[in-house]
Amino acid sequence: MSDASAVSAGRGVVYIGLAKIYFIIAGYAIYFALPRLLGSPVAWGEYLLVIGLVSVVNNVIVTATIQGVSKFTAQGDVSAAAVQRAALRVQVVLGGGAAALFAAAAPWIAAWERDPRLARWYALAAGIIVCYAFYAVFIGSLNGLRRFREQAAFDASFATLRALLIIGGAGVGWGVAGAVGGFVGAAALILVAALWRVGWPVRDGEALASGRLWRLMLELFASTLALNLVMRADLLLLKRFATALAARTLDTAAAMAAASAAAGYYGTAQSLAFIPYQLILAVTFVVFPLVSRSTFAADHAATRLYIHRTLRLSLIFVAGLAAVLMANPEAVITVLYPAIYRAGGPALRWLAAGMVCFSLLTVSNTILNGAGHTRAVIVTTLATLLLLVAANAFAVPRSASPSTALEVAAAATALAMLAGLGIATLLLRRTLGAALPWGTVWRVVVAWGLAAVVGAWLPERSRFLTLIECGLVLLTYGVALVVLGELGRQDVQLLRGGRPQGPPPMTAGNARKGDGGR
């Protein structure tokens, strides 16, 4: 790589990284504002159900489109305009078709959820799919041309537009229609802006066969779709089964409302449980090229070292954040949400634990992808999804009520994610000879338990004191890891960007034969 290319790539990481951080912050601004503006857990639950399902479709199409367009644009064998024209032809079928099918299927989706009232919101949300699909073409082109600053500017602009219009639509009293409509409006406006800035592709005599794009994009669909369903399926299943549970004692309208409220409580817990996962995604951007390079060079020692260090530090990080969420979940919820959403506390305790497993599963899959084991990634993701659906379908209908179904669904989801991580760990050991160090696992569990005891012992008094108590829980967790010998000077040096001297830090616990080291 030339010096100019290296500088461009480095700046690109900074620009896009900052934009992604802003995108996450703006997204959580929506989550924290809407429950108050919509006025009830019922409306909040309906919004979460609709946007949750449409996001599954969006994320699959957008990921495949951006990566496909970027790849063929960066290759340079045809012009960027030719790639754009081919991608736009694909999106007429893919994006337009998906949006049309989603809108047409809205009544059936709502009927499956046992709540026909949701059909109108699902149909309205189809506009997001078509706008996103075409917008992704232009963003993929910017990425392939290494116009990273413009790509980052679009990410930040869209995050701002989306937050303003969704919050504004709900704030003027239009309820779920205003929130979903605001999302559609933001997607439409950013598409117009991208078309104006990037420009409609001119005919330049070059061409790219649409079939080449289709093949690449379809390869990304299976694992991406399964991954997004793993993150959303439990909420959709909860709504369906909670409606039936509520119908045992309530009339139809009241049962649908009770199930939507349960979805609102559960979705609130999900939003907090996802925080460690959102933050750990940055690790995937670092480890992917490292593993790709070391496996290509057949440097097995370096590959094992990357795996040990990446998974070890990822576990320490996400488990620490999860400990804060699990120690006193009801109090944590009331820091950011109205007090009524405390009902999601029992679910948050399980979901936080599940997100530790899911975060490590995602990092493990990234390592497998980087090493070229794409089939293993599909296996682990699909297996996790099937286990999650089966566990929820078995356990949730047996709950006593919609309120108890929250904790049951969260526990079933967490156990499925633990099983998925176990499968990924086995595949990592089998294919690359390394995985999460067992010594680290038990020391993190011990530190986690101590932090939970401290959190449960601390009294709940106010939002401000809850934040202080969260800090004490995190401090307890960190001190316990130091005392147990899991964290040391070499870890500080590594996180500061230095190169540790010698092998990774060892302790008596993981130095024993069979522990795997770090």
N, C-alpha and C positions, 0 to 999 in steps of 0.2 A: 504494500500500500504506500502511495506517495505521501509526502509530508502534508500536502494540501488536502488530500483525501482524509488523512488521519485527523487533521484539524476540523474538517467539515463533519466527520462522523462524531467527534467529541462534542462539538457544539450541538449537533443534532440530538445527542443523548440528553444534554442539559436542557435544550429547548423543550423537547417532547416530555422529558421527565417532569419539568416544572408545570407544563400544561396538564399532565395527567394528575399531578397533585392538586392543582386548582380544580380540575374536573371532579375529583373525589370530594373536595371541600364543598363545591357548589351543589353536588348531588346530595350531600348530607344536609345542606341548608334546606333543601326541599323536604327531606324526611323530617326535619325538626319543626318546620313551619306548618306543613299541611295538616297534621293531626289537630292542631289548634284551629286552623282556618276552616277545615271541613266540619268541625264541630261535634263529631261523634265517631266512635270506633267502627260503626257500621259503614259510613262513607269512606273512612280511611282504609278499611279492609277491602272494599270494592275497588278502590283505586289501586291498591297493592296487587290484587288479583289480576286486574286487566294489564297493568304495566309489567307485572312479572311475566305473564305469558307472552306478551308482544316482545319483550326484551329477549326472550329465548330465540325467537325468529330473527329479530334484528341482529343480535350478536353473531349468529351463525353466518348470515348473509354478509354483514359488514366485515367480519374477520376474513372470510374467504375472498371477498372482493378486493379489499385493501392489499392483502398479501399477493393475490394473483396479479393485479394490475401493477403493483410495485415490482414484482419479480420480472415480468416481461418488459417493463419500462427500463429497469436498471440493466437488463441484458444488452439492450441497445441494438439488437439485430433488426428491429423495425422501429419506426419513429414513435414518440410518445402519443402523437395524435392517432396513429394507427391502433395502438393499444386501447386508447380511450374509445375509439369508434367500435371496436370489437366488444369492449366491456359494456358499452351502452346498449348494444344489440342483445347481449346476454341478459342485461337487467330488464329489458322490455319483457322477456319471458320469465326470468327468475324473480326479480323484485316486483314487477307488475303482477305476475301470476300469483306469487305468494300473498300479496296484499289483497287481490281479488278473492282468493280462496279463503283467506282469514276472515274477510268481511262476510262472504257467503256462509261460512261455517259458524259465524257468531251465534246464531240461535241454537245450533247443536252443541257448541262449547258450553253455552250457558245452561242448556238442558242437562248436560253431563255434570255440571256443577250443582244441579238441582236448584238453580236460581235464574229463571227466565229474564229477570230484570237486568242482568248483566249483559244481555245481548247487544243493547244499544251502545254500551261503552266499548265492547269488543269491536263492533263494526266501525265506530269512530276511530279507534286506535289503529285500524288498518292503514290509515293515512301516514302514520309514522313509518311503517315498513317500506312503502314505496319511495318516500322522500329519502330515507336513510340509504336505500339501495343505490340510488343514483348519486347521492352525495358521496358515498364511499368510492365511487369511480374516480372522482376528482381528487379526493384525499390520497388514494392509492397512487395516482399519477404524481402528486407533489412529493410523496415519499420516494418513489422510484427515481425522480429527478433530483433527489437530495435537497429539496427546498424545505428543509426541516423547520425553519423559522415560520414560514407561512402555514405549514401544517399545524404547528403548535398554536399559532394565532387563531386558526379555525377551531381547534379543540377548545381553546379558552373562550372564544366568542360564542360557540354553541352552548357551552356550559352556562355562560351568563344568560344568553337568550332563554334557554330552557328553564332556568331557575326563575327568571323574572316573569315569564309568561305563565308557567304553571302556578306559581305562588299568586300572581296577579289574577289569573282566572278564578282561582278559589277565593281570593281575597275580596273580589267584588260581589261575591255571593252566588256564583254560578255552580258551586259544589263540584261534584265529580266531573260533570260535563265541562266546566271551566278548566279543571286541572288537566284532564285528558286532551281537551281541545287546545290548551296552551302548549302542550307537548307537540301536538300536530303542527301548530303554527310555528313553533321554534324550528322544527325539522324542515318545514317548507321554506322559511326565511333563510336558513343557513344553506340550503340547496341553491337558492337563487344567488346568494352571495358567492358561493363556490363557482357557479357557472359564470358569473360576471368576472371573477378574478382570474380563474384558470382559462376560461374561454371555451366556446364550443369547438370541438376538434375539426380542423380544416382538412379537406381532401388533398393529400400530398402525393398520391400515386402509390403509396405503400399500403400493405394490408396485413392483418394478422387474422388467421382463421379462428373463428369463435370457438371451435371445438377444442383448441389447445387450452383456452381459458377454462372451458367447462371441465375438462379432465382434471386440471390442477385444483379447481375450486371444489369439485366433488370429493377429492381426496381429503380435503380439510373438513368436510361436512360431518362425517360420522363422529369423530372424537369431539369436535367443537359442540355439536348438538347435544351429545350425551353429557358433556361437561356442564353446559348451561342448564340442562334438565335436572342434573344432580342438585344444582343450587336452587331450583324453583319447584320441583315436583312435590315436595312435602307440603308446601303452602297450598297448592292446588288440590292435593288429595285431602288435606285437612278440611277445606271448604266443603268438598263433596260429602265426606263422612260426617262432619259436624252438623250439616243440614239434616241428615237422617237421624242423628242422635237427638237433636232438638225437636224434631217432629214427633218424638214419642210423647212429649208433654205439651207441645205448643201447636197452634194452628200454622198453616203453611207460611203465611207472611211473617209471622213472628219467628218461625224456625229459620227462614232465610236470613232474617236480620241478625239473629243470634249467631249463626254460622259466619256471617260477614264480620261481626264484631270479634269473634274468635280469631278470624284471619287477621284482623287489625292488630290484636294483641300479639299474635304470633309473628306477624311481619315486623312489628316494632322490635321484638327480641332479635329477629334475624338481622335487622339493620345494624344493631350493635355488635352482634356476633361476627358479622362480616368484616369489621374494622381490621382485625389482625390479618385476615386474608388479603384485603385490599393493600395493606402496607407491605406484605411479603411478596407481592407480585414483582416488585423491583428486583428481587433476587433472581427471578427467572430470566430477566434480560441480561444479567451478568453471567450466570452459570451456563446458559445455552452455548455461547460462542467458545467458552473455555473447554467444555466437554467435547464440543464438535472438533476443536483443534487437536485436543489430546488423543481422542479416539482415532482420528484420521492419521495421526502420527504414530499410532500404536504404542503410545506412552501409557502403559497400564498403571504404573505407579502414580503418575500425575492424575490420572482419571480417578483412581481410588481416593487420592488425597482431596481432590475437589469435591467428591461425593461426601466424604466424611465431614469435611469442614462445613460445606454448604448445609447439609441436613442437620448437623449438630447445632450450628448457630441459628438456623431457622427455627428449630424446636425450642431453643432457649428463648428466642424473641417472642414467638407467638404464644408459647405457654405462659410467659410472664404477663402478656396482655390479657390472655384468657383468665388467669388467676384473678385479676382485678374485676373482670366481669362476673366471675363465678362466686366470689367471696360474699357479696351482698347484692344480688342482681336487682332486687326490687328498688333498693336505694339508688343504684346506678341509673336505672330507667327514669326515675323521677328527677334526676339532674337535668335531663334533656327533654323529657316528655311530660305531658300532664299526668297527674297522679293516678288517673283511671287506668293507665297502661301498665301499672304495677302487676296487673293480672298476668302479664307475660313473663314475670320473674322466674317461675319454675322452669319455663321453656328455655329462657336465656342461659340458665346454668348448664343444661344439656347441650344447647346449640354452641355455646362457647367451647366446650370440650370437643364437639364434633368438628368445629372449624379448625382446631389444632390439627386434627387428623387430615381434614380436607386440604389445608394449606401445605402440609408435608406431602400429601398425595400429588398436589399440583407441581411442587418442586421436583418430586421424583419423576413425574411424567415429563417434565421439561428436560431432565437429565437423560431419560430414555430417548426422547425425541432428538436431543443433541447428539446422541451416540448412534442415531439412525434406526432405533428400534421402534418404529412407528406402530407396528402391529401390537406390540406389548402395551403401548399407550391406549390403543383402542380397546384392548382386552380389559385393562384395569378400569377404564372409565365406564364402559358398558356394564361390567360386572358390578361396580359400585351403584350405578343407576338401577339395575335390576334388583339388587339387594335392598336398596332404599324403598323402591316401590313395593316390593313384597313385604318388607317389614311394616311399612305404614298401612298397607292394605289388610294385613293380618291384625295388627295391634289397635289401630285407631277405632275401628267400628266396635271394638269390645270395651271402649271407655264408658264410664258411667254417665258422662255428660260432655257437652262441648268444652266446658272449662277444664275438666280433667284431660280431655283429648289433647290439649296444648302440650302438656308435659309428656304424654305418651308419644305424640308425633315427634317431638324433639329428641326423646330417648331413642326411638326407632331410627331416626335419621343419623344420630351420633354413632350408634352401633354399626350402621351400614357404612359410614365413612371410615370407622376404625377397621372394618373388614376390608374395605377397598385399599386402605393404606397397607394392610398386611399383605395383600396380593401384590401391590407395587413393590413392597420391600423384598418379597421372594423373587420377583422378576429382576430387580436390581442386582441381587446377590447372584442370581443364576447367569445373567448376561454380562455384568460388569465386575462381579466379584467384590462388591462393597455395598453397604447400606447404612442405615442409621445405627450408630454405636449403642449397644445395649447399656453400657455403663452410663452414658449420658441420659438414657431414658429413665432409669431408676432414680438417679440423682435429681432430675427435673421433677419426677413424681413426688419425691420426698419434699423438695422445696415448695412445690405446688400445695401439698397438704398443709405444711406449716403456714403458708400465706393464707390459705383458706380458713384455718383456725383463728388467725389474727383478725381476718375480716369479719368472721362470724362473732367474735368477741367484742369488736368495737361497736358502740351504740350508734343508732341512726337518729340524727338530730336535724340536720339542715342540708341543703344542697352544697353549701360551702364546706361544711365539715365532712360531707361525703367525699368530696374531691380530695381533702386532706387524708382521709382514711384510705382512699384508693392509692395515694402515694405511699402510705405506710405499708399497705399490702405488697406493692411492687418492691419496696425497699426490703421487706422481709424475704421475699422471693430471691432477690439478688444477693443478700447477705448469706442466705442459706446455701446458695450455689457456691459462693466463695469459701464458706466454711467446709463444705463437702468436697472442695477441691476441683469443682467443675469449671469455675472461672478463675483466671489468673492473669498475670502480667502479659503473657503472650497473646491472650485474647484481646486485651486492650491495644497492644501493638498492632495486631492484625486489623482491628476495626479502624484504627487511625490511619491505615494505609501502608504500614510498614511490613517488612518481610520477617516473620518469626525465624529465630535461629534454630536450626535443627528440625527434628520432626515435630508434628503437632503435639501440644501439651499432653502429658500422660499423668494418670493418677494410679494409685494402687488398685482402684476398682476396675479401670478399663485396661490396665496393663496385663491382667490375667489372661491366660490363654483362652481363646474363644470369644473374648469381648470385642474384638475387631478394631481396637484402637480408635483413633480419631482421624 
